Amino acid sequence: MYRHFVKRVLDFSLSLGAVLVLSPLLLLLVVVGVVAMKGNPFFTQDRPGKNEKIFKLVKFRSMTCERDKDGNLLPDHMRLNAYGKFLRSTSLDELPELFNILKGDMSIVGPRPLLVEYLPLYNEEQRHRHDVRPGLTGLAQINGRNIITWEAKFKHDLEYVEKMSFMFDTAIVFHTVKKVFKREGISAENEATMQKFTGSV
């Protein structure tokens, strides 16, 4: 009952309430983002959701669009300015995903939506992370986020898919709040976020 009905009702209700309560903050971040990023404050990207259905993920932009003399984007660490670092360290860049939750592309809790280019690299077991909607937060996020290995991340994702329940989701949300305040696991060593996934051995 929870997996197939109650979870979606809670996701919609809680994300709608969050959007209403946080609307002044969202508006402020839009305005500041326009100035800090010199243009569009939003970052959108195709991501695979439940059953690998592609949707458009929306976040606040944390990296500028600066390019080199040949027109190529500069490396991530060069485009991650002070404002972008602040957004990531506080997880405020994730707030627009509340609209993805309202739409039904995402859930409050679930495996994080990764890049479309990773789809051919998953083994059969790892593909089961797409049996549920991706989440704003998840079990991997409270167990290391971007500083754990890909194998550990997928292990947590699959554990969540198997154990999904109201109490499990509630515990993950509370642990997420603590992690956000502690600002832990934001990026891997020497990386702006995390190294790319290239497939499991």
C-alpha positions as a printed Julia matrix, in Angstrom:
201×3 Matrix{Float64}:
  0.0    0.0     0.0
  2.74   2.46    0.94
  4.94   1.68   -2.07
  2.15   1.86   -4.65
 -0.15   4.59   -3.29
  0.62   6.3     0.03
  4.18   7.29   -0.88
  3.07   9.26   -3.95
  0.31  11.04   -1.99
  2.81  12.05    0.7
  5.35  13.16   -1.91
  2.83  15.44   -3.59
  1.43  16.87   -0.37
  4.78  17.51    1.31
  6.46  18.96   -1.79
  3.5   21.28   -2.42
  3.64  22.48    1.17
  7.41  22.99    0.9
  7.05  25.03   -2.3
  4.47  27.29   -0.67
  6.48  27.78    2.52
  9.8   28.25    0.74
  8.49  30.42   -2.12
 10.16  33.63   -0.75
 13.5   31.81   -0.53
 13.05  30.3    -4.0
 12.34  33.73   -5.45
 15.37  35.22   -3.7
 17.64  32.47   -5.04
 16.3   33.06   -8.56
 17.17  36.76   -8.37
 20.6   36.21   -6.81
 21.28  33.37   -9.25
 20.64  35.6   -12.26
 23.34  37.98  -11.01
 25.84  35.39   -9.73
 25.57  33.16  -12.8
 25.26  36.06  -15.25
 22.07  34.77  -16.77
 19.82  31.74  -16.39
 19.82  30.67  -12.69
 18.49  27.2   -13.5
 20.3   24.04  -14.56
 18.26  21.45  -16.45
 19.41  18.05  -17.62
 17.86  14.81  -18.85
 17.95  12.1   -16.18
 16.5    8.57  -16.05
 13.61   8.07  -13.65
 11.42   5.13  -12.72
 11.68   2.33  -15.29
 14.46   4.39  -16.94
 11.94   6.9   -18.3
 13.81  10.12  -19.12
 12.71  13.36  -17.47
 14.09  16.89  -17.19
 15.77  17.47  -13.83
 15.73  21.09  -12.57
 18.25  22.54  -10.11
 19.68  25.93   -9.3
 22.8   26.47  -11.39
 25.96  26.17   -9.3
 28.48  26.48  -12.13
 28.9   29.33  -14.6
 28.86  28.85  -18.37
 32.37  30.24  -18.88
 34.24  28.91  -21.92
 37.79  28.96  -23.2
 38.97  30.74  -26.35
 37.87  27.75  -28.48
 34.33  27.85  -27.11
 34.66  24.81  -24.86
 33.31  24.88  -21.32
 36.0   25.34  -18.71
 36.61  22.45  -16.26
 34.01  22.07  -13.51
 36.26  23.32  -10.71
 36.95  26.54  -12.64
 33.24  27.23  -13.19
 32.23  26.51   -9.6
 32.25  30.0    -8.09
 31.76  31.06   -4.46
 28.0   31.3    -4.84
 27.86  27.85   -6.43
 29.92  26.38   -3.59
 27.5   27.93   -1.12
 24.51  26.43   -2.92
 26.07  22.98   -2.93
 27.32  23.07    0.64
 23.83  23.98    1.88
 22.04  21.77   -0.7
 19.95  24.8    -1.75
 20.72  23.98   -5.38
 18.41  20.96   -5.02
 15.29  22.96   -4.07
 13.83  23.25   -7.62
 13.57  19.46   -7.64
 10.48  19.96   -5.5
  8.74  20.72   -8.8
 10.01  17.41  -10.22
  8.42  15.72   -7.2
  5.13  17.56   -7.73
  5.1   16.45  -11.36
  5.71  12.84  -10.38
  9.15  12.43  -11.93
 10.79  12.13   -8.52
 10.1   11.24   -4.91
 11.3   12.84   -1.7
 13.28   9.68   -0.89
 14.83   7.33   -3.42
 18.04   6.64   -5.34
 19.48   9.88   -6.75
 18.83  10.38  -10.5
 22.15   9.96  -12.29
 23.28  10.71  -15.84
 21.58   9.16  -18.88
 25.01   8.19  -20.21
 25.39   5.74  -17.31
 22.43   3.58  -18.39
 24.44   1.25  -20.68
 27.07   0.81  -17.95
 24.85  -0.72  -15.26
 24.85  -4.45  -14.67
 21.54  -6.25  -14.28
 21.51  -5.86  -10.51
 22.32  -2.14  -10.61
 19.47  -1.52  -13.06
 16.99  -2.3   -10.29
 17.73   1.14   -8.8
 15.26   2.33  -11.45
 12.43   0.16  -10.12
 11.35   3.16   -8.02
 11.2    6.92   -8.53
 14.53   8.71   -7.96
 14.71  10.84   -4.85
 15.66  14.26   -3.6
 17.6   12.35   -0.96
 18.31   8.7    -0.39
 20.1    6.05    1.6
 23.39   6.7    -0.23
 23.14  10.42    0.58
 23.12   9.78    4.32
 25.94   7.24    4.06
 28.61   9.32    2.38
 26.95  11.06   -0.55
 29.76  11.91   -3.01
 32.71  10.57   -1.01
 31.8    6.87   -1.2
 32.57   4.55   -4.11
 30.09   3.92   -6.89
 29.77   0.3    -5.76
 28.84   1.42   -2.23
 26.38   3.96   -3.64
 24.62   1.32   -5.74
 24.57  -1.1    -2.8
 22.69   1.51   -0.74
 20.33   2.24   -3.65
 19.4   -1.42   -4.03
 18.97  -1.82   -0.29
 16.51   1.08   -0.36
 14.52  -0.42   -3.24
 14.17  -3.65   -1.25
 13.35  -2.1     2.13
 11.23   0.92    1.12
  8.7    1.75    3.84
  7.23   4.76    5.63
  9.48   4.35    8.64
 12.56   3.86    6.45
 11.77   7.02    4.46
 11.14   9.0     7.64
 14.49   7.93    9.1
 16.32   8.87    5.89
 14.72  12.33    5.86
 15.75  13.02    9.47
 19.31  11.83    8.81
 19.41  14.0     5.68
 18.56  17.11    7.68
 21.47  16.37   10.03
 23.84  15.79    7.11
 22.82  19.06    5.44
 23.56  21.03    8.61
 26.91  19.26    9.0
 27.65  19.8     5.26
 29.18  16.34    4.89
 30.03  14.38    1.73
 29.55  17.28   -0.68
 32.34  16.34   -3.07
 34.91  13.64   -3.66
 38.58  14.46   -3.16
 39.96  16.67   -5.97
 36.54  16.74   -7.67
 33.8   19.39   -7.93
 31.25  16.68   -7.11
 32.1   13.03   -7.81
 34.17  11.14  -10.36
 32.22   9.83  -13.35
 30.93   6.26  -13.31
 32.7    4.15  -15.93
 31.17   0.77  -15.17
 31.67  -1.87  -12.5
 34.37  -4.52  -12.64
